[in-house]
Amino acid sequence: MRSGCFVRLISGFTISVVLTLLPIYGYRITDFSSVPTTVKTVENDTVLLPCYHNGPYSSIRWLREELLLADTGNPDFTPPERVRLFTNGSLQVANVKLEDTGEYLCQIASESGLAMQRHAIEVQYPPSVISHPSGEVAMQVGSIFEIACEARGVPFPIITWKRPSDNGSDLDHVESRRRLLVEVRSRGDAGNIQCKADNGFGLPAVAGILLIVQFTPEVKAEANVVHTKIGFRATLECSVTAEPSAVVHWFHHGVPLSDSRRILRQDSVVAPRSPDHLHTQSRHLLIVQNVQENDLGMYECKAENKVGIKGAIIELTGRPLPTIFKASPIASTPMTHNLIWQTESLSPLTEYKLRFRQVPTGNVGPHYRLPPADWTELTVPAEFSDGPIHTTGYTLRGLASASVYEVVVSSRNRYGWSDASKVVRFATAGEIEDATIVSTETIEYEEIVDNSISDMGSSGNFDYSTSNSATVQEASKITLGVTCFVLLIYWKSLYLVVRN
């Protein structure tokens, strides 16, 4: 009796701990011969999920995220369409769909307890992506805005950003970031901003915006100075780059101009905005027919859009064009140099202002520079010439031999002085010592400020006798002194030869 009681006690103890400690029929309830599995597949495929248990069980159930798929313990339950439970416990899902993606749970039930094993189905599909905002987005220079991309796909896609400023490089890409903060710095930022979603399955998906950068018009004068003559026809031209398109107004001395019989406007679009050209380029002409005195002066081509206003200044003048030096066929001597220059002027020239100076030697380094010499200025009368091209020759005398000089010239007609020519260097004849180093640096010179004449209605006959006579007398004195000195040396040498 006591023994039988003992057996019952032992039996009771065994039953109470069998789920965690002791085997039944040589197996544990948690002993599966199958292993947890994640099946990666595609739509319309068939998937088999294993659930093999090594011990006896009373029933088996399958669930997908709380949704019951199969239950052998409930004969009245009908599995969903495309789902089949095999006698060995495996679950088949045929013709899989995207919604079949998820976690699957196999539950084994027996008198001793419940055992579970987890599986998963991952139905892979190519990525898709949408952006917020989308389409065409217009922003002004200096703006900051955010663009977000929402991607889908299995596996979950990696997002990569691409901007026009990347220039085809991946260096500026930002990966796996849903949102991108964009700062519009210049009109060069215009173009497609794209986010690309890629999960390695199928082709990447692309979304984004077309950024239109709105900016203050850029205005460029084709020529900042237009030279003309009374009675001639003059054309002033400016080009405008803008987004949005700009309205152009012309001003003369700050006063708006309107079309008339003598002043005409021509506006044309050179390059309209397009997907490949995200701004407008236009050409604007102001044509002055039969130019009069009061038509001369400063004009402004001013462009305006909703972002801002910008203009360019154009001078309509009768002044000569800058003079250009030409090579002289006459060779220099140790003390003279022959200059030839050409000037284009639609009105007769009256005089030239010639300035020259000797270039200092011994400028041996960037930290040691001799100060430049002062300019010597000469007034050269202009010869009458009918054509627009005026050629003049002049000989500089009394120069130092074997030396380098700089020369610059400007010309004058009834409307004022031309801009100064470029500085030209020349060397006088003679042997230059090896130790002499000629500076090749650009030396600035004083600007000619008397560039206009107040009496625009005068006939153009000016009296230059005072400046001309003073200059000629000074030059004559130098030439006479040099000539006398040379003759004196020559006759003294001749005397010594005859005497001997």
Steps between C-alpha positions, in 0.01 A plus 500: 500500500773734596694386197202559279456842652862567431451406142206731472702778662784442263257486211337823611834669527597380154184635343543838666849567362493323167470823292831632620708216627411142417436333163182318397538195283866603453422849347468855628202708399734778373704265286449608133687343218420801278674835552359854487508614137454827314404439140577781252282463195314690233135537411317199351755257642414209737655479848520203741560576869618193703383411850636154594476391863671192642241414768132409500250787482128535498457794261687758292408857423647762263458876538625804305520798731186413700316371189410130530600303189459134603384302809481121515332523839200676345342287227253777412774753412562551129848631403514812281532468126852410378590354845542123554611304809681171442477200735867544600418849635641703209305798370482584132413847366439492126504790254638733766398866506660807655262476794640155583816665630526458874580271796349149513458308826473120531346376829526135609252397772504185712370389835826624649499854364559724200814544284552771238730566206515822295549537125467793259416571139653805332337570164756718323393769255678787327517839669262789447543858619308828504626845597344790690488749335507370145497637148629853432598712799601868468728649767690828518874524560558493876203274575520185713245221465460129577421210271395159634485162327277210605622160379349152502638161409622170641774505610456859612681727251803716562436862397768695312477872412626669186526876433608698189807630686630142542625507138455126460698417815380289792706697751217733597233232523324449829397138548212358703361841591132559434523879514739740330546866593572709190657847505469690172828690462500595132324437171749218446297295751209477256421155367377160613532403866441126514471233762575146383367197686689175450455166678697280262184346359391625163583846371547798736210743530552875457289797613568866569444854380612736227639801687449832322728764652361853482764774507555870440556566128857497374559784254802530272575782257647373175711819488534735796594787266338555159681750276297703252472831315228759467261391228605135519293199610604343833398166652525424872467133599464308823431135579288386796498166680210457742252266667220584495520700178586867546347820367763737358487882514745748346607823671700801377659702779251335738193591294289214352502476122207415279485408134492787255577559137871531581535261794391140442502190721548141391454217752547134416528173693826321423439191717162437666475297818492126441563181702863519392530879527337615823508875437430747220761686295389804303659767279400865515594775252455876523542659158561874479450625146659829389693556823478854639711679762243442771496125426855459624566397860429216736230241433384220728348169401302399810335157539237420765319189618329408826834417665683827435634766264840520331641729231801565279640839396582577135660827390409645161782735410676673215840471670779315317570135564816414693815543293700197384878509447641354178850379417718767341711418193762755612760359737573671831830672569674528838318828568180482291203271448233514231139440601199427280145473629151468359177645637144436391278807525186586305567870564823688411777479758652814647797383707677213676640483850819293499659396827822305544749411773810294549460161665724473808766229490629284779162358608657170597226350716143538623620665824727754330342740257633834386234772486379573145607820332257788447309516178611750238199636315494636145214649301505390138273681251281276287510518124171531314362170372164429336479129579411342834854353531764758589869402482767715664878474526720670755870483591609521862841666533752556776458151643760304694677236296464131576196570716142381527207739492126483545263704287125561503285725283143630492319696230248779501220620280219748559325257737793443733798277567513134414589242760877460529669239285673199643846567640763400244872448569788562263878504524741750350805380305825422680660213686327418826727370775431150628452627853214722388167334572192653344186480713215308339245590765187696411553858612189704558483853364280793584164505326411780263211678668422780256291268286223733391436847364215704649417684177349216296355744249825664395637466151802301605758772413715530810807715564790283614774754429604536863544131580645422156754785504619418851543137414670569168737759654600259775559219252700738272727601789578136579563413136723806442708432808556138407591595141756759612660255738534234231647751247750625757630149566517429126698813408740455793574144389547614139739777611715254697519262202610777255754639746665166550 
